[in-house]
C-alpha cells in the first residue's frame, strides 16, 4: 500500500467484504482501493461486474480486526 487510506476508503473496504455487488464501479473510494491493489473488478455475468478483495485487501482487513468470513 502506497498511501494512507481515508476513513471513507476504509469504510468502503468493510462494505466490499459483505456486499460487493452494492458498490458502483464508478465509486471514487472503490477506485482508490483498486489503485492501491486492495480490490479488483471481476465479471459476475457477461453484463455485470463487481469488486472483489485481493489477497492484499484481505490481509489489510485482518490487520484491522475485520477477518473475512
Secondary structure, DSSP 8 states (H G I E B T S, - for coil): --S---HHHHHHHHHHHH-GGGS-TT-HHHHHHHHTTSEEEEESSSS-EEEEE-HHHHHHHHHTT----
